[in-house]
Amino acid sequence: IASLKGEIESLRASAEAAATDAAEGENANGEIAQRRDAEIAALKKENLSLKIKFKGHIDKVNAFKQKVAAEIKTTQEESARNAVAAEEARRALEYARSKANDAS
């Protein structure tokens, strides 16, 4: 009987220890879940921040592209005007030479 009582006490102690371990495990799992949730929230916040920052950079690049396109258009127009002026100057020079040749 004493040995059975000892075994019963031993089983009760084991059951209590198992219950305590399970409760501690649930607490640890809860803490892990809280840490994961906090980390996920922090990563979402960082992701949003990076999206905003990235959009700002894209806006700056687009503004630069528009500025360069406008400068290229202006340069092309100026180049075309210079080509027309050069052609007119060449014609005037040819006309002046032909007049000089006719006069001689």
Kinemage of the C-alpha trace (Angstrom):
@kinemage 1
@onewidth
@group {chain A} dominant
@subgroup {mainchain}
@vectorlist {calphas} color= white
{ca ile a 1} P 0.000 0.000 0.000
{ca ala a 2} L 2.803 2.391 0.839
{ca ser a 3} L 4.465 1.684 -2.481
{ca leu a 4} L 1.167 2.311 -4.307
{ca lys a 5} L 0.748 5.569 -2.418
{ca gly a 6} L 4.290 6.506 -3.436
{ca glu a 7} L 3.538 5.716 -7.063
{ca ile a 8} L 0.303 7.731 -6.907
{ca glu a 9} L 2.162 10.688 -5.400
{ca ser a 10} L 4.847 10.317 -8.044
{ca leu a 11} L 2.225 10.268 -10.811
{ca arg a 12} L 0.480 13.299 -9.331
{ca ala a 13} L 3.776 15.165 -9.186
{ca ser a 14} L 4.510 14.193 -12.787
{ca ala a 15} L 1.042 15.327 -13.871
{ca glu a 16} L 1.440 18.648 -12.074
{ca ala a 17} L 4.870 19.153 -13.607
{ca ala a 18} L 3.477 18.357 -17.051
{ca ala a 19} L 0.616 20.814 -16.518
{ca thr a 20} L 3.076 23.490 -15.386
{ca asp a 21} L 5.310 22.836 -18.382
{ca ala a 22} L 2.301 23.053 -20.699
{ca ala a 23} L 1.230 26.377 -19.152
{ca glu a 24} L 4.755 27.736 -19.481
{ca gly a 25} L 4.841 26.521 -23.063
{ca glu a 26} L 1.604 28.361 -23.804
{ca asn a 27} L 3.050 31.517 -22.241
{ca ala a 28} L 6.205 31.118 -24.315
{ca asn a 29} L 4.134 30.531 -27.445
{ca gly a 30} L 2.091 33.616 -26.606
{ca glu a 31} L 5.255 35.667 -26.195
{ca ile a 32} L 6.628 34.313 -29.460
{ca ala a 33} L 3.367 35.203 -31.198
{ca gln a 34} L 3.482 38.705 -29.722
{ca arg a 35} L 7.091 39.146 -30.871
{ca arg a 36} L 6.159 37.925 -34.346
{ca asp a 37} L 3.183 40.289 -34.490
{ca ala a 38} L 5.377 43.180 -33.378
{ca glu a 39} L 8.003 42.276 -35.966
{ca ile a 40} L 5.360 42.014 -38.690
{ca ala a 41} L 3.957 45.415 -37.712
{ca ala a 42} L 7.447 46.940 -37.766
{ca leu a 43} L 8.175 45.419 -41.191
{ca lys a 44} L 4.857 46.693 -42.586
{ca lys a 45} L 5.678 50.169 -41.293
{ca glu a 46} L 9.158 49.998 -42.835
{ca asn a 47} L 7.684 48.719 -46.113
{ca leu a 48} L 5.275 51.675 -46.251
{ca ser a 49} L 8.120 54.074 -45.506
{ca leu a 50} L 10.210 52.579 -48.306
{ca lys a 51} L 7.269 52.768 -50.736
{ca ile a 52} L 6.837 56.459 -49.972
{ca lys a 53} L 10.569 57.071 -50.303
{ca phe a 54} L 10.713 55.082 -53.554
{ca lys a 55} L 7.758 57.026 -54.966
{ca gly a 56} L 9.578 60.248 -54.145
{ca his a 57} L 12.622 59.054 -56.067
{ca ile a 58} L 10.479 58.024 -59.037
{ca asp a 59} L 8.837 61.457 -59.043
{ca lys a 60} L 12.268 63.112 -59.057
{ca val a 61} L 13.445 60.883 -61.930
{ca asn a 62} L 10.304 61.652 -63.934
{ca ala a 63} L 10.740 65.381 -63.363
{ca phe a 64} L 14.366 65.102 -64.512
{ca lys a 65} L 13.308 63.154 -67.624
{ca gln a 66} L 10.767 65.853 -68.498
{ca lys a 67} L 13.384 68.566 -68.033
{ca val a 68} L 15.878 66.718 -70.248
{ca ala a 69} L 13.193 66.109 -72.903
{ca ala a 70} L 12.367 69.833 -72.955
{ca glu a 71} L 16.065 70.724 -73.266
{ca ile a 72} L 16.511 68.217 -76.104
{ca lys a 73} L 13.491 69.655 -77.928
{ca thr a 74} L 14.823 73.199 -77.517
{ca thr a 75} L 18.265 72.133 -78.738
{ca gln a 76} L 16.792 70.348 -81.756
{ca glu a 77} L 14.730 73.421 -82.663
{ca glu a 78} L 17.790 75.649 -82.307
{ca ser a 79} L 19.822 73.242 -84.420
{ca ala a 80} L 17.152 73.303 -87.130
{ca arg a 81} L 17.117 77.132 -87.107
{ca asn a 82} L 20.913 77.162 -87.362
{ca ala a 83} L 20.785 74.713 -90.285
{ca val a 84} L 18.290 76.964 -92.106
{ca ala a 85} L 20.441 80.030 -91.400
{ca ala a 86} L 23.551 78.197 -92.635
{ca glu a 87} L 21.748 77.180 -95.836
{ca glu a 88} L 20.598 80.764 -96.382
{ca ala a 89} L 24.143 82.012 -95.784
{ca arg a 90} L 25.496 79.441 -98.289
{ca arg a 91} L 22.960 80.559 -100.908
{ca ala a 92} L 23.793 84.212 -100.280
{ca leu a 93} L 27.497 83.443 -100.671
{ca glu a 94} L 26.877 81.540 -103.895
{ca tyr a 95} L 24.753 84.416 -105.188
{ca ala a 96} L 27.459 86.923 -104.258
{ca arg a 97} L 30.086 84.788 -106.025
{ca ser a 98} L 27.941 84.471 -109.128
{ca lys a 99} L 27.409 88.262 -109.177
{ca ala a 100} L 31.152 88.779 -108.735
{ca asn a 101} L 31.858 86.357 -111.602
{ca asp a 102} L 29.239 88.093 -113.805
{ca ala a 103} L 30.781 91.489 -113.094
{ca ser a 104} L 34.247 90.334 -114.077
